[in-house]
């Protein structure tokens, strides 16, 4: 119960890494506010959390400014957090000419603007506890570059820049902020790529991960470290967890 009496805000909790992280922190004693855009899937996550804690779920609609203000108000009403983990993201695998204008705007809204709006409000005095920790989940493709991932990588690179740019500013408030740039994980995204792409392409992706395709727990272990007091002297970093992808 290493996070007993701690309260965390998690975005992207309706599936994937955000869902598994919610289960982990719940089992570790934390109280959670979980966000997601899909009510049905977010409810699945919420219903599997401990019933004896004051967990909260919020449907996050950031499609326009008016709606986002309502979401922000609900997130921080009566709550002070020990940390914020941004797992939300939308993945696009397409050449640039195959993308619609709507897809481009949506990706930047969810991958860049959405977390920035939450950060802006999280860092207000009444919304966080001393020694709070922020962990932003990015992607290794923002660093290495990858074919057909220009939209995803360019909209996600803001996570790296945010941790670097805000680290000094937030240190004055006793808040740490770091980014984790992850490689390919066994997930719905990976399953989807395996059905869409030729076997040769999938094989090449696997070869570029010398330690194999990752699992959620590989990233969750590092998130746990950054949330804990073990990382009390670390801020402004971009921590790479990619099974050796960037070194291959």
C-alpha positions, -999 to 999 in steps of 0.1 A, spaced: 0 0 0 28 24 -9 4 51 -21 -20 50 8 -36 84 16 -24 97 -18 -48 111 -44 -41 110 -81 -57 123 -113 -54 100 -143 -65 108 -179 -71 82 -205 -84 57 -179 -111 42 -201 -86 18 -218 -50 7 -222 -22 21 -200 -45 45 -181 -69 17 -172 -41 -7 -160 -24 22 -141 -58 29 -123 -59 -7 -111 -23 -6 -99 -27 26 -79 -60 15 -65 -44 -17 -53 -15 3 -39 -39 23 -17 -44 55 -36 -77 73 -42 -83 83 -78 -101 106 -101 -102 89 -135 -110 107 -168 -120 93 -202 -141 102 -232 -160 69 -235 -186 66 -207 -191 28 -212 -154 20 -211 -146 44 -183 -174 28 -162 -158 -6 -167 -126 8 -152 -144 25 -124 -165 -6 -115 -133 -26 -111 -118 -2 -85 -122 -7 -48 -156 1 -36 -145 13 -2 -126 43 -15 -138 77 -26 -129 73 -62 -144 96 -88 -150 92 -126 -155 121 -150 -164 120 -186 -139 143 -202 -153 163 -232 -128 188 -244 -145 193 -278 -151 230 -270 -139 255 -245 -173 258 -227 -175 220 -221 -138 219 -211 -144 244 -183 -172 222 -169 -148 192 -169 -121 212 -152 -145 224 -125 -156 189 -118 -120 176 -116 -109 200 -89 -141 205 -70 -133 196 -34 -101 178 -44 -64 183 -39 -41 159 -57 -7 144 -50 -1 137 -87 -14 139 -122 -6 112 -148 -16 120 -184 -22 87 -203 -47 102 -227 -38 101 -264 -51 95 -298 -30 74 -322 -30 80 -360 -11 57 -384 -13 73 -418 7 92 -445 2 130 -442 -20 131 -473 -43 105 -459 -52 126 -429 -83 148 -428 -82 183 -413 -106 171 -386 -81 143 -376 -53 168 -373 -72 192 -351 -86 163 -329 -51 149 -324 -36 181 -313 -66 188 -291 -63 155 -272 -25 150 -273 -14 186 -266 -41 211 -257 -61 188 -234 -32 180 -210 -21 216 -210 -55 228 -199 -54 203 -170 -19 213 -161 -28 250 -160 -55 242 -134 -36 215 -115 -9 239 -106 -32 264 -89 -25 265 -51 -57 249 -40 -55 220 -63 -23 202 -54 -5 190 -23 32 197 -15 57 175 -33 31 166 -60 44 147 -90 32 150 -126 40 123 -152 33 128 -189 32 99 -212 48 106 -246 61 84 -274 95 73 -286 84 82 -321 86 119 -311 123 114 -307 133 89 -334 107 97 -361 87 69 -377 69 65 -411 32 73 -410 34 86 -374 40 123 -382 7 134 -366 10 113 -335 46 121 -329 43 158 -336 13 162 -314 28 141 -286 62 158 -285 45 186 -265 47 163 -234 85 164 -236 86 201 -240 62 207 -212 82 188 -186 114 207 -197 98 241 -198 77 238 -166 102 220 -144 118 252 -131 86 271 -128 69 243 -109 98 236 -86 90 268 -68 57 252 -60 73 219 -49 59 201 -79 80 177 -100 71 171 -137 86 144 -159 78 127 -192 80 90 -201 86 83 -238 74 48 -244 80 23 -273 55 -1 -287 34 -19 -261 11 -49 -263 -21 -30 -267 -51 -24 -289 -29 -1 -310 -4 -29 -316 -32 -54 -323 -47 -30 -348 -14 -25 -366 -9 -63 -369 -42 -66 -387 -35 -37 -411 1 -40 -419 21 -67 -439 38 -93 -418 72 -80 -430 65 -45 -416 54 -60 -382 85 -81 -382 107 -50 -387 90 -32 -358 96 -62 -336 133 -63 -346 137 -27 -337 127 -35 -301 156 -57 -290 140 -65 -257 107 -73 -274 74 -54 -275 67 -39 -240 39 -46 -216 19 -21 -195 37 -30 -163 70 -20 -179 58 16 -180 37 14 -148 68 5 -128 85 37 -139 54 58 -133 53 44 -98 89 55 -93 82 91 -105 52 94 -83 70 81 -52 95 99 -30 123 79 -46 123 105 -74 122 136 -51 153 150 -68 142 144 -104 123 169 -125 123 181 -161 134 147 -175 123 126 -205 127 90 -194 129 66 -223 113 31 -220 114 15 -254 130 -19 -252 160 -6 -269 141 9 -299 160 42 -299 194 25 -297 188 -1 -324 
